[in-house]
Amino acid sequence: MAKALDLEEQEQLDQIKHFWKQYGNLISWVLIVILGGYAAWNGYQYWQRDQAAKAAVLFDEVERAASAGDLARVERSLADMKDKFGGTHYAHQAAMLAAKALQSKDKADAARTALKWVVDGAPDPAYRDIARLRLSALLMDAGSLDEALTQLSAPFTPAMAGLAADLRGDVLQAKGQKAEALSAYQMAWQQLSDSPDYRRLVQAKLNALGVDPQANTTANASGNTK
C-alpha cells in the first residue's frame, strides 16, 4: 500500500497546483511566444540565406553577360535581379557592373538609369557614394552640369568626401565658375591627405589655376609658429 504524503509534501503539492492554476495559462502563452519568435527568426535567417544564394546566381549571370558584351542579356538579368532581389547587396553591385558595361558601349542613358537606382535605394552608404560619383561624372560628360552638382551637393562619407570635392571642382570649372572650382579643389586637396597619388592630381589642377597648396600650407605653418 502506497504511503500517504506527509503534511509538508501535501502543502507543497497544493502550492504547485495553486500556482499553476493561477499562472499556467500565462506561462504557456509566454512559452508559445518565445518559441514562435525563435522559429520565426530561424525562418527569416533561412529566407535571407536563400535569397542571397539566388541573388548570387543572378549576379553571376549579369557578370558573364557584361564580360561577353551582351547588353541585352545584361539589361534583362539586371531587371530580373531588381524585381526579385532588389534589396540585396548583389542587386546594387550588379547595377553598378551593368552601368559600366552599358557606358562602355555608349549607352549612357541606360548606365545613368542603373546608377540612379543604386543612389535611390542602396542601404549601404558606400554603394550610394560610389554610384553618386559615377553618376555625376556621366552627367558632367553629358553636359548636365547642374544635375551633376545636385548629386554632389549631399554629404558624402569621409572616405569619399575628397573624391566628391575634386569632381565638384571639375563640374564648377566646366561651368566657368573658377573661384568656386578653386575652393572645391582646395577642399579636395586637404581631404585626400591619405591618398598621395590622387592628391598630386588635385594639386596639378590647383597649379593650373595658379595656386600652390603646398606653399599655402607652409605659409600657414610659419605664421602659426610666430
Buried (B, 14 or more C-beta within 10 A) or exposed (E): EEEEEEEEEEEEEEEEEEEEEEEEEEEEEEEEEEEEEEEEEEEEEEEEEEBEEBBEEBBEBBBEBBEEEBBEBBBBBBEBBBEBBEBBBBBBBBBBBBBBBBBEEEBBEBBBBBBBBBBEBBEEEEBBBBBBBBBBBBBBEEEBBEBBBEBBEEEBEEEBBBBBBBBBBBBBBBBEBEEBBBBBBBBBBBBBEEBEEBBEEBBEBBEEBEBEBEEEEEEEEEEEEE
